[in-house]
Amino acid sequence: MNLDRYKFFFVCGHSRSGTTWLARVLDLHPHIKCRGEFHFEVLRAGFDEFLGRKFHLAHRGPMRDLAEQCFQDTLRRLMACESGRRRKPEVRWLGDRTPRPLKVLLPGCPHIYMHRDGRDVAVSYTIHQLRTNGVDASREPWGRELTPLRAAVRENPCFFKEHPERLFENEAWTRHVAAKWARRLTNDLAEADRMKVSGEPVRVYRYEDMRREPEPTRADMYRFLDLDPAEAAPLQGRTAAGLPTENPGAKDRRGDVGDWVNYAVGHSANRFRRAFKQEAGALLVRLGYEEDNAW
């Protein structure tokens, strides 16, 4: 396996923040192949535990350096192995698209990070968790109360379109999602700043900007990887800025900006707004999603 022909990069972001769409857009360039999800952070955690225990032989010295080299080599080999599927002969860049916390896994390799309004993330994440019987939505203290909603959306994929007020009727779940988004994004943006200071290549984008101006945004991404934007194929189909129609039972939603207002309605409206203002209101203002906390 010839790894020297490839360069490697990573696409990161909170789950349901548009990273799948971003990867598809990047893939329109003949020199890029970006796939997900490797979840290399699982391997990193294992290596960190292995190297971090003082009584392990690999805790210090040349064995520690060798273990680190093995970790990095494993990542490159796995990404290159996947490149053999659906071959693109002109590929020079191999990317991993995983909705994981921002962290350097391969020093010197570019990271592209996308964030999105946490309220829209909450809509997409909640529907996805309930539709797929996700682990997060199955946990207590909200898991038992969400059981009827899981059953309802599996029986009728359009359930929340017909009953939008039901999506956020459980305030404990809503607070959990809001706090999770705020905590994750705060940590990731701080990590992006640290990466910039240390010279690690990283670029942060807003989902809303890419939806509004997809062409200049993706052109900037290609240039970030030292590629000519003019060589990329046009946006169309699943790479267009928003799907023309929505299939409620599918993984991909339309991804409309501000869609949360369609679900913060009825008896759930006040608890949704209260939960997000208390758990993530300051971050929404800081990132420019709201002017103040009076929304």
LOTISE-275251 format. One record per atom (N, C-alpha, C): residue number from 1; x, y, z. Coordinates in steps of 0.001 Angstrom, whole numbers, always signed. Atoms other than C-alpha are relative to their C-alpha. Layout:
BEGIN
  num       px       py       pz
  NUM        X        Y        Z
...
***
This chain:
BEGIN
  num       px       py       pz
    1     +851    -1195       +0
    1       +0       +0       +0
    1     +890    +1250       +0
    2     -815    -1206     +133
    2    +1577    +3275    -1144
    2     -705    +1176     +670
    3     +617    -1100     -729
    3     +698    +5886    +1475
    3     +559    +1352     -418
    4     -647    -1265     +348
    4    +3066    +8502      +53
    4     -797     +806    -1025
    5     +764     -715    +1042
    5     +625    +9361    -2749
    5    -1142     +827     +590
    6    +1162     -643     -601
    6    -1982   +10623     -259
    6     +367    +1038    +1058
    7      +35     -895    -1145
    7    -2543   +13530    +2065
    7    -1311     -290     +736
    8    +1149     +383     -819
    8    -5059   +13200    +4901
    8     -590    +1221     +701
    9     +672    -1090     -713
    9    -7655   +15499    +6461
    9    -1222     -559     +719
   10    +1123     +436     -826
   10   -10600   +15352    +8874
   10    -1115    +1039      -21
   11    +1194     -838     -115
   11   -14147   +16740    +8899
   11     -678     -342    +1323
   12     +568     +223    -1336
   12   -15612   +17179   +12389
   12    -1161     +946     +251
   13    +1107     -844     -421
   13   -18633   +18670   +14113
   13     -962     -797     +851
   14    +1032     +666     -785
   14   -21507   +17899   +16430
   14     -914     -777     -938
   15     +939     +793     +786
   15   -23857   +15212   +15179
   15    -1162     +841     -486
   16    +1119     -694     +657
   16   -26536   +16545   +12779
   16     +293    +1477     -265
   17     -399    -1380     +276
   17   -24571   +19705   +12001
   17     +379     +228    -1457
   18     -259     -180    +1426
   18   -24211   +19153    +8259
   18    +1314     -574     -481
   19    -1295     +532     +424
   19   -20920   +17229    +8170
   19     -133    -1012    -1139
   20     +199     +943    +1107
   20   -22361   +14538    +5873
   20     -124     +745    -1318
   21     +137     -824    +1204
   21   -23409   +17174    +3353
   21    +1350     +616     -372
   22    -1298     -615     +248
   22   -20040   +18909    +3719
   22     +937     -994     -693
   23     -873    +1021     +593
   23   -18203   +15656    +2930
   23     -399     -289    -1440
   24     +453     +241    +1365
   24   -20348   +15079     -157
   24     +422    +1131     -929
   25     -420    -1149     +798
   25   -19577   +18582    -1370
   25    +1496      -72     -283
   26    -1438     +133     +210
   26   -15848   +18068     -850
   26     +296    -1093    -1027
   27     -206    +1146     +896
   27   -16130   +14764    -2716
   27     -240     +339    -1472
   28     +216     -404    +1384
   28   -17166   +16664    -5843
   28    +1304     +350     -696
   29    -1302     -318     +608
   29   -13513   +17518    -6368
   29     +704    -1296     -381
   30     -626    +1263     +446
   30   -11611   +14900    -8376
   30    +1193     -433     +848
   31    -1179     +339     -796
   31    -8651   +15050    -5975
   31     -336     -292    +1464
   32     +420     +236    -1390
   32   -10707   +14427    -2801
   32     -881    -1233      +76
   33     +927    +1074     -353
   33   -12276   +11335    -1341
   33     -195      +61    +1510
   34     +300     -175    -1422
   34   -13978   +11901    +2002
   34    -1135     -935     +378
   35     +981     +988     -424
   35   -15860    +9136    +3790
   35     -165      +14    +1516
   36     +239     +142    -1429
   36   -17357    +8483    +7203
   36     -735    -1282     +282
   37     -628     -631    -1144
   37   -17416    +7365    +9839
   37    +1007     -972     +583
   38    -1013     +876     -554
   38   -14131    +5909   +11086
   38      -17      -28    +1535
   39      -17     -124    -1466
   39   -14493    +7129   +14696
   39    +1359     -401     +577
   40    -1356     +268     -469
   40   -10750    +7109   +15224
   40     +206     +440    +1450
   41     -149     -417    -1392
   41   -11305    +8796   +18591
   41      -78    -1183     +954
   42      +60    +1208     -821
   42   -12108    +5329   +19941
   42    +1386     -629     +105
   43    -1369     +504       -8
   43    -8651    +4113   +18909
   43     +914     +902     +817
   44     -838     -948     -728
   44    -7066    +7284   +20309
   44     -159     -188    +1506
   45     +245     +199    -1426
   45    -8708    +6696   +23685
   45     +694    -1260     +508
   46     -672    +1231     -388
   46    -7360    +3141   +23775
   46    +1507     +170      +89
   47    -1437     -246      -37
   47    -3832    +4243   +22909
   47     +378     +890    +1178
   48     -298     -895    -1122
   48    -3989    +7031   +25491
   48       +1     -761    +1320
   49      +27     +803    -1217
   49    -4955    +4550   +28188
   49    +1214     -920      +62
   50    -1146     +901      +69
   50    -2255    +2143   +27045
   50    +1306     +724     +335
   51    -1231     -753     -206
   51     +442    +4822   +27052
   51      +25     +748    +1325
   52      +80     -868    -1172
   52     -797    +6660   +30125
   52     +274     -658    +1334
   53     -223     +685    -1271
   53     -293    +4001   +32785
   53    +1503     -161     +263
   54    -1427      -77     -282
   54    +3086    +4434   +34447
   54     +674    -1360      +76
   55     -610    +1316     -124
   55    +3614     +711   +34995
   55      +25     -765    -1323
   56      -74     +640    +1314
   56    +3168      -89   +31279
   56    +1373     +260     -620
   57    -1304     -156     +637
   57    +6382     -674   +29354
   57       -2    +1114    -1045
   58      +72     -993    +1075
   58    +5151    +1629   +26591
   58     -278    +1404     +513
   59     +294    -1324     -559
   59    +4682    +4560   +28966
   59    +1095    +1006     -338
   60    -1110     -936     +194
   60    +8101    +6036   +28182
   60     +998     -572    -1023
   61    -1110     +435     +833
   61   +11121    +5902   +25950
   61     -376     -334    -1429
   62     +220     +308    +1432
   62   +11396    +4524   +22424
   62    -1262     -814     -250
   63    +1205     +787     +209
   63    +8504    +2118   +22955
   63    -1228     +906      -96
   64    +1111     -953      +80
   64    +6149    +5062   +23546
   64      -23     +671    -1374
   65      -82     -622    +1328
   65    +7372    +6747   +20372
   65     -459     -968    -1083
   66     +403     +998     +979
   66    +6905    +3508   +18450
   66    -1516     -210      +15
   67    +1448     +173     -102
   67    +3342    +3097   +19769
   67     -737    +1158     -665
   68     +631    -1164     +628
   68    +2502    +6629   +18663
   68     +113      -81    -1518
   69     -166     +178    +1441
   69    +3927    +5939   +15216
   69     -963    -1058     -537
   70     +934    +1056     +414
   70    +1825    +2760   +15047
   70    -1424     +523      -77
   71    +1341     -586      +19
   71    -1322    +4710   +15904
   71     -199     +821    -1276
   72     +131     -851    +1171
   72     -710    +7266   +13182
   72      +39     -812    -1290
   73      -75     +857    +1183
   73     +234    +4592   +10666
   73    -1301     -768     -212
   74    +1278     +717      +88
   74    -2960    +2679   +11488
   74    -1071     +870     -637
   75     +999     -908     +559
   75    -5104    +5715   +10714
   75     +212     +175    -1497
   76     -284     -212    +1424
   76    -3386    +6340    +7395
   76     -318    -1251     -822
   77     +235    +1244     +740
   77    -3582    +2696    +6357
   77    -1499     -297     -137
   78    +1437     +249      +66
   78    -7278    +2393    +7215
   78     -678     +940     -998
   79     +590     -944     +936
   79    -8143    +5546    +5291
   79     +401     -331    -1433
   80     -449     +378    +1342
   80    -6052    +4422    +2318
   80     -661    -1285     -467
   81     +679    +1249     +360
   81    -7645     +971    +2441
   81    -1398     +284     -527
   82    +1352     -344     +431
   82   -11101    +2514    +2118
   82       +8     +666    -1361
   83      -56     -711    +1279
   83    -9912    +4547     -851
   83      -95     -950    -1187
   84      +99     +966    +1082
   84    -9846    +1336    -2906
   84    -1414     -269     -446
   85    +1410     +164     +363
   85   -13637    +1240    -2871
   85     -473    +1235     -755
   86     +505    -1102     +823
   86   -15435    +3350    -5474
   86    +1177     +901     -409
   87    -1283     -640     +284
   87   -12030    +4301    -6860
   87     -154    +1296     -804
   88     -154    -1240     +730
   88   -11256    +7848    -7989
   88    +1492     +106     -326
   89    -1427     +125     +331
   89    -7937    +7607    -9874
   89     +830    +1240     +279
   90     -776    -1226     -182
   90    -6969   +11272    -9381
   90      +71     +452    +1457
   91      +62     -409    -1403
   91    -7440   +11313    -5604
   91    +1390     +240     +576
   92    -1218     -303     -751
   92    -4696   +12997    -3607
   92     -288     +186    +1494
   93     +387     -245    -1387
   93    -6601   +13859     -416
   93    -1015    -1044     +448
   94     +938     +924     -620
   94    -8289   +11249    +1795
   94     -501     +615    +1298
   95     +579     -626    -1178
   95   -10702   +12534    +4420
   95     -878     -942     +793
   96     +915     +710     -898
   96   -12508   +11078    +7415
   96    -1050     +980     +477
   97    +1096     -843     -477
   97   -15908   +12536    +8191
   97     -671     -706    +1173
   98     +587     +577    -1203
   98   -16866   +11722   +11773
   98     -493    +1127     +894
   99     +496    -1032     -923
   99   -19113   +13839   +14052
   99     +571     -215    +1400
  100     -720     +221    -1253
  100   -16565   +13757   +16864
  100     +511    +1316     +546
  101     -639    -1208     -532
  101   -14992   +16287   +19203
  101    +1260     +338     -779
  102    -1176     -459     +734
  102   -12286   +18364   +17580
  102    +1260     -315     +804
  103    -1249     +373     -631
  103    -8859   +16910   +18420
  103     +963     -452    -1086
  104    -1004     +386     +984
  104    -5636   +16464   +16488
  104     +304    -1486     +144
  105     -322    +1423      +20
  105    -5211   +12811   +15534
  105    +1258     -270     -806
  106    -1209      +83     +810
  106    -2577   +13180   +12827
  106     +604    +1403      -72
  107     -588    -1346       +2
  107     -313   +16174   +13480
  107     +307     +491    -1401
  108     -255     -614    +1289
  108     -116   +18536   +10544
  108    -1070     -218    -1042
  109    +1077     +264     +962
  109    -3238   +17206    +8838
  109    -1148     +978     +213
  110    +1057    -1003     -135
  110    -5990   +19766    +8116
  110    -1275     -553     +637
  111    +1308     +305     -568
  111    -9234   +19771   +10095
  111     -996    +1042     -494
  112    +1100     -877     +414
  112   -12472   +21228    +8705
  112    -1143     -235     +973
  113    +1010     +116    -1047
  113   -15028   +21930   +11414
  113    -1237     +815     -383
  114    +1243     -714     +292
  114   -18687   +22851   +10902
  114     -905      +12    +1219
  115     +993      -75    -1075
  115   -21144   +24120   +13487
  115    -1297     +602     -523
  116    +1358     -354     +417
  116   -24852   +24820   +13299
  116     -797     +461    +1213
  117     +888     -456    -1070
  117   -27539   +26573   +15349
  117     -463    -1204     +825
  118     +313    +1132     -867
  118   -28054   +24287   +18344
  118    -1466     -368      +32
  119    +1429     +306       -7
  119   -31833   +24558   +18109
  119     -390     -851    -1205
  120     +227     +853    +1163
  120   -31828   +23144   +14583
  120     +668    -1357     +176
  121     -648    +1270     -335
  121   -29343   +20515   +15735
  121     -919     -837     +877
  122     +885     +712     -929
  122   -31780   +19615   +18517
  122    -1156     -670     -730
  123    +1099     +574     +777
  123   -34609   +19047   +16021
  123     +476    -1250     -737
  124     -493    +1109     +811
  124   -32567   +16843   +13706
  124     +501    -1147     +872
  125     -564    +1031     -882
  125   -30793   +14999   +16535
  125    -1106     -775     +706
  126    +1088     +663     -712
  126   -34006   +14266   +18413
  126     -771     -935     -924
  127     +719     +845     +950
  127   -35839   +12966   +15351
  127     +844    -1223     -361
  128     -886    +1117     +359
  128   -32821   +10850   +14411
  128      +99    -1012    +1141
  129     -109     +898    -1149
  129   -32462    +9405   +17924
  129    -1281     -815     +192
  130    +1275     +706     -195
  130   -36152    +8527   +18169
  130     -274     -958    -1160
  131     +265     +836    +1176
  131   -36363    +7158   +14628
  131     +867    -1253       -7
  132     -934    +1126      +39
  132   -33316    +4896   +15061
  132     +120     -716    +1333
  133      -99     +588    -1336
  133   -33912    +3996   +18714
  133    +1405     +181     +559
  134    -1357     -317     -420
  134   -30644    +5716   +19574
  134     +236     -185    +1481
  135     -360     +254    -1396
  135   -28811    +4999   +22801
  135     -242    +1223     +865
  136     +117    -1219     -808
  136   -28849    +8619   +23964
  136    -1443     +236     +443
  137    +1404     -239     -334
  137   -32633    +8946   +23830
  137     -613    -1141     +793
  138     +529    +1149     -747
  138   -33064    +5544   +25494
  138     +411      +14    +1467
  139     -490      -50    -1375
  139   -31252    +6511   +28683
  139     -997     +671     +931
  140     +799     -708    -1001
  140   -32937    +7564   +31881
  140     +738    +1288     +386
  141    +1379      +36     -499
  141   -34294    +9866   +33188
  141    -1094     +241    -1033
  142    +1020     -302    +1005
  142   -36064   +10519   +29872
  142     -384    -1208     -864
  143     +204    +1131     +910
  143   -35863    +7127   +28133
  143    -1385     -596      +50
  144    +1308     +632     -130
  144   -39069    +5641   +29523
  144    -1101     +909     -536
  145    +1032     -933     +458
  145   -41088    +8775   +28798
  145      +32     +204    -1513
  146      -98     -167    +1460
  146   -39791    +8931   +25209
  146     -410    -1253     -770
  147     +352    +1258     +663
  147   -40778    +5327   +24484
  147    -1212     +133     -926
  148    +1147     -149     +920
  148   -44233    +6234   +23058
  148     +341     +782    -1262
  149     -383     -778    +1181
  149   -42615    +8780   +20730
  149     +859     -829     -947
  150     -798     +886     +854
  150   -40086    +6230   +19479
  150     -910     -930     -791
  151     +930     +913     +676
  151   -42914    +3836   +18695
  151     -823     +746    -1046
  152     +850     -768     +912
  152   -44993    +6565   +17056
  152     +721     +355    -1293
  153     -708     -421    +1207
  153   -42278    +7786   +14662
  153     +452    -1192     -832
  154     -325    +1183     +785
  154   -41305    +4255   +13675
  154    -1223     -507     -763
  155    +1236     +424     +665
  155   -44920    +3483   +12846
  155     -408     +983    -1076
  156     +384    -1046     +943
  156   -45488    +6797   +11091
  156    +1148    +1001     -122
  157    -1141     -905     +148
  157   -42362    +8603    +9775
  157     -388    +1475      -29
  158     +458    -1392      +64
  158   -44462   +11770    +9357
  158     -595     +477    +1327
  159     +663     -296    -1268
  159   -45562   +11757   +13002
  159     +309    +1415     +502
  160     -351    -1312     -548
  160   -43641   +14885   +14018
  160     -347    +1134     -953
  161     +528    -1007     +914
  161   -44684   +16733   +10885
  161    -1465     +275     +324
  162    +1414     -121     -324
  162   -48269   +16074   +11917
  162     -223     +468    +1433
  163     +123     -388    -1409
  163   -47652   +16644   +15638
  163    +1305     +632     +479
  164    -1297     -617     -336
  164   -44690   +19048   +15907
  164     +145     +344    +1480
  165      -69     -375    -1416
  165   -45586   +20051   +19462
  165     +443    -1149     +896
  166     -371    +1162     -801
  166   -44768   +16507   +20632
  166    +1524     -196      +85
  167    -1431     +302      +97
  167   -41055   +16606   +19682
  167     +757     +377    +1274
  168     -738     -470    -1170
  168   -39883   +18583   +22717
  168     -884      +90    +1239
  169     +877      -45    -1165
  169   -42561   +17780   +25258
  169     +710     -464    +1270
  170     -754     +437    -1171
  170   -39950   +16199   +27564
  170    +1116    +1014     +272
  171     -953    -1082     -253
  171   -38027   +19087   +29128
  171    +1369     -518     +420
  172    -1293     +557     -404
  172   -35315   +16888   +30662
  172     +833     -348    -1224
  173     -702     +322    +1236
  173   -34402   +15612   +27201
  173     +444    +1267     -719
  174     -324    -1250     +677
  174   -34520   +19113   +25728
  174    +1190     +675     +657
  175    -1129     -596     -721
  175   -32177   +20406   +28425
  175    +1290     -781     -267
  176    -1170     +830     +269
  176   -29835   +17493   +27854
  176     +594     +317    -1365
  177     -476     -269    +1358
  177   -29602   +18158   +24108
  177     +613    +1394      -88
  178     -510    -1375      +27
  178   -29134   +21908   +24606
  178    +1349     +100     +702
  179    -1252      -54     -760
  179   -26434   +21456   +27246
  179    +1113     -755     -708
  180     -992     +796     +726
  180   -24668   +18775   +25217
  180     +564     +787    -1167
  181     -449     -807    +1133
  181   -24516   +21031   +22155
  181     +884    +1143     +481
  182     -764    -1147     -492
  182   -23293   +24034   +24170
  182    +1356     -428     +546
  183    -1260     +477     -575
  183   -20653   +22064   +26053
  183     +964     -447    -1087
  184     -842     +522    +1082
  184   -19360   +20339   +22945
  184     +546    +1121     -874
  185     -435    -1058     +903
  185   -19242   +23441   +20777
  185     +972     +945     +693
  186     -926     -853     -760
  186   -17593   +25530   +23496
  186    +1384     -623      +49
  187    -1289     +696      -67
  187   -14857   +22928   +23904
  187     +677      -60    -1371
  188     -580     +133    +1343
  188   -14383   +22473   +20152
  188     +546    +1325     -516
  189     -482    -1294     +474
  189   -14071   +26186   +19405
  189    +1254     +426     +760
  190    -1220     -272     -764
  190   -11536   +26527   +22209
  190    +1159     -833     -538
  191    -1035     +857     +571
  191    -9620   +23585   +20742
  191     +463     +541    -1352
  192     -376     -586    +1291
  192    -9707   +25231   +17308
  192     +956    +1172     +199
  193     -901    -1119     -297
  193    -8106   +28335   +18820
  193    +1383     -507     +405
  194    -1294     +560     -411
  194    -5395   +26222   +20459
  194     +744     -574    -1201
  195     -633     +568    +1187
  195    -4749   +24438   +17161
  195     +620    +1099     -861
  196     -526    -1101     +803
  196    -4307   +27737   +15350
  196    +1279     +556     +605
  197    -1183     -531     -684
  197    -1838   +28976   +17957
  197    +1194     -930     -175
  198    -1090     +973     +106
  198     +193   +25769   +17703
  198     +391     -295    -1447
  199     -354     +183    +1408
  199     +222   +25905   +13900
  199     -697    -1153     -691
  200     +752    +1081     +634
  200    -2186   +23045   +13242
  200    -1033     +598     -959
  201     +946     -561     +971
  201    -4242   +23710   +10082
  201    -1448     -362     +335
  202    +1404     +224     -333
  202    -7913   +24126   +10998
  202     -818    +1150     -561
  203     +916    -1012     +532
  203   -10829   +25984    +9418
  203    -1388     -290     +546
  204    +1333     +132     -595
  204   -14209   +26596   +11086
  204    -1025     +669     -899
  205    +1065     -516     +861
  205   -17396   +27080    +9052
  205    -1341     -100     +711
  206    +1379      +39     -486
  206   -21024   +27815    +9847
  206     -881     -672    -1056
  207     +931     +684     +899
  207   -23647   +25548    +8351
  207     -884    +1019     -724
  208     +922     -986     +571
  208   -25915   +28546    +7798
  208     +659     +790    -1132
  209     -718     -719    +1061
  209   -23249   +30357    +5744
  209     +128     -867    -1247
  210     -136     +897    +1149
  210   -22741   +27310    +3559
  210    -1333     -196     -708
  211    +1321      +98     +637
  211   -26474   +27010    +2975
  211     -312    +1258     -799
  212     +317    -1263     +657
  212   -26731   +30686    +2067
  212     +910     +265    -1196
  213     -970     -243    +1064
  213   -23552   +30885      -43
  213     +880    -1243     -196
  214     -762    +1248     +113
  214   -22476   +27352     -922
  214    +1225      +91     -896
  215    -1116      -38     +943
  215   -20206   +28242    -3837
  215    +1258     +636     +597
  216    -1232     -563     -578
  216   -17801   +30663    -2106
  216     +490     -781    +1209
  217     -418     +764    -1169
  217   -17818   +28505    +1012
  217     +767    -1243     -404
  218     -721    +1218     +398
  218   -16854   +25302     -750
  218    +1287     +345     -739
  219    -1234     -417     +662
  219   -14317   +27181    -2867
  219    +1093     +263    +1033
  220     -970     -257    -1067
  220   -12628   +28315     +343
  220     +520    -1310     +586
  221     -426    +1303     -509
  221   -12558   +24699    +1553
  221    +1006     -655     -945
  222     -932     +587     +961
  222   -10892   +23517    -1653
  222    +1351     +707      +63
  223    -1259     -742      -68
  223    -8310   +26293    -1434
  223     +745     -309    +1295
  224     -620     +382    -1269
  224    -7683   +25341    +2211
  224     +836    -1262     -169
  225     -740    +1231     +297
  225    -6526   +21983     +823
  225     +913     +167    -1216
  226     -895     -317    +1125
  226    -4478   +23723    -1895
  226     -481     -618    -1310
  227     +585     +530    +1225
  227    -6849   +22623    -4650
  227     -725    +1109     -757
  228     +664     -982     +862
  228    -8372   +24541    -7564
  228    -1512     -234      +44
  229    +1462     +171      -56
  229   -12131   +25094    -6960
  229     -628     -229    -1370
  230     +580     +114    +1342
  230   -12728   +25261   -10719
  230      -52    -1440     -496
  231      -19    +1388     +431
  231   -11996   +21542   -11025
  231    -1149     -817     +588
  232    +1063     +749     -671
  232   -14924   +20532    -8797
  232    -1253      -69     -857
  233    +1279     +172     +701
  233   -18181   +19204   -10221
  233    -1044     +933     +616
  234    +1027     -911     -525
  234   -21313   +21361    -9826
  234     -835     -633    +1106
  235     +916     +450    -1038
  235   -23640   +21145    -6864
  235    -1310     -434     -637
  236    +1280     +489     +507
  236   -26674   +19031    -7634
  236     -430    -1208     +831
  237     +500    +1151     -741
  237   -28890   +16385    -6098
  237     +271     +110    +1482
  238     -247      +29    -1439
  238   -27744   +15460    -2608
  238    +1117     +937     +433
  239    -1021     -974     -368
  239   -24896   +17988    -2757
  239     -517    +1432     -112
  240     +575    -1340      +86
  240   -27205   +20943    -3439
  240     -262     +546    +1392
  241     +234     -657    -1288
  241   -27882   +23457     -678
  241    -1440     -223     +443
  242    +1343     +347     -438
  242   -30919   +21720     +765
  242     -685     -914     -981
  243     +715     +928     +855
  243   -32968   +18831     -552
  243    -1324     +624     -451
  244    +1243     -597     +490
  244   -35972   +19797    -2735
  244    -1229     -488     +765
  245    +1101     +561     -790
  245   -38279   +17497     -764
  245     +595     -784    +1159
  246     -482     +720    -1169
  246   -38019   +15753    +2580
  246     -705    -1337     +137
  247     +528    +1318     -312
  247   -38461   +12084    +3269
  247     +162     -200    +1505
  248     -127      +46    -1464
  248   -39240   +11981    +7011
  248     +600    -1288     +529
  249     -534    +1270     -469
  249   -38193    +8335    +7265
  249    +1445     -238     -373
  250    -1372     +177     +460
  250   -34756    +8883    +5720
  250     +982     +651     +962
  251    -1042     -578     -834
  251   -31455    +9727    +7373
  251     +187    +1477     -306
  252     -220    -1378     +410
  252   -31075   +12941    +5368
  252    -1311     +781      +65
  253    +1142     -895      -21
  253   -33488   +15757    +6165
  253     +307    +1195     -894
  254     -218    -1161     +861
  254   -33956   +18973    +4219
  254    +1057     +932     +581
  255    -1008     -840     -635
  255   -31806   +20799    +6749
  255     -286    +1482      -96
  256     +357    -1409     +109
  256   -33729   +24069    +6566
  256     +534     +794    +1188
  257     -476     -883    -1054
  257   -32191   +26937    +8523
  257    -1197     +579     +749
  258    +1093     -533     -809
  258   -34454   +27981   +11407
  258    -1197     -917     +106
  259    +1114     +953      -40
  259   -36584   +24837   +11199
  259     -526     -214    +1414
  260     +417     +231    -1388
  260   -36720   +24734   +15016
  260    -1282     +737     +363
  261    +1214     -763     -348
  261   -39484   +27364   +15055
  261    -1259     -795     -333
  262    +1158     +818     +362
  262   -41800   +24773   +13472
  262     -304    -1064    +1047
  263     +183    +1026    -1030
  263   -41353   +22485   +16492
  263     -109     +584    +1408
  264     +167     -680    -1295
  264   -41150   +24955   +19375
  264    -1363     +674       +5
  265    +1367     -484     +134
  265   -44929   +25301   +19236
  265     -892     -685    +1035
  266     +991     +629     -875
  266   -48017   +24513   +21269
  266     +471      -78    +1443
  267     -312     +126    -1412
  267   -47553   +23207   +24786
  267    +1497     -179     +257
  268    -1441     +182     -167
  268   -43822   +22610   +24140
  268     +793    +1288     -181
  269     -728    -1206     +380
  269   -42948   +26153   +23083
  269     +757     +615    +1170
  270     -641     -667    -1133
  270   -42234   +27657   +26504
  270    +1121     -826     +602
  271    -1054     +812     -612
  271   -40269   +24703   +27849
  271    +1219     -123     -913
  272    -1134      +47     +926
  272   -38148   +24498   +24683
  272     +829    +1275     +116
  273     -722    -1267      -72
  273   -37245   +28177   +24797
  273     +679     +172    +1354
  274     -581     -132    -1337
  274   -36678   +28126   +28552
  274    +1238     -880     +142
  275    -1125     +927     -117
  275   -34411   +25089   +28345
  275    +1208     +490     -786
  276    -1131     -434     +821
  276   -32291   +26466   +25512
  276     +599    +1302     +501
  277     -544    -1255     -523
  277   -31970   +29931   +27008
  277     +866     -252    +1225
  278     -739     +262    -1227
  278   -30802   +28518   +30317
  278    +1249     -841     -242
  279    -1122     +912     +217
  279   -28497   +25823   +28944
  279     +963     +469    -1081
  280     -853     -343    +1141
  280   -27176   +27401   +25748
  280     -219    +1412     -514
  281     +335    -1335     +477
  281   -28502   +30952   +25479
  281    +1207     +883     -247
  282    -1182     -852     +146
  282   -25149   +32675   +26010
  282     +790     -361    -1248
  283     -746     +424    +1180
  283   -23523   +30603   +23277
  283     -725     +381    -1284
  284     +764     -416    +1175
  284   -26330   +31309   +20810
  284     +259    +1471     -315
  285     -282    -1424     +192
  285   -25706   +35019   +21339
  285    +1445     +207     -438
  286    -1429     -131     +319
  286   -21915   +34681   +21229
  286     +281     -336    -1457
  287     -244     +435    +1372
  287   -22074   +32905   +17860
  287     -845     +761    -1022
  288     +776     -822     +911
  288   -24519   +35418   +16400
  288    -1304     -612     -471
  289    +1279     +598     +374
  289   -27527   +33118   +16188
  289    -1171     +812     +552
  290     +982     -940     -553
  290   -29432   +35626   +18355
  290     +715    +1251     +454
  291     -593    -1250     -460
  291   -28822   +39253   +19261
  291      +72      +57    +1526
  292      +20      +40    -1460
  292   -29767   +38678   +22898
  292     -820    -1218     +416
  293     +703    +1173     -517
  293   -31574   +36180   +25105
  293    -1512     +223      +77
  294    +1437     -317      -48
  294   -35020   +37650   +24429
  294     -768     -627    -1162
  295     +665     +617    +1151
  295   -35906   +35419   +21471
  295    -1172     -872     +469
***
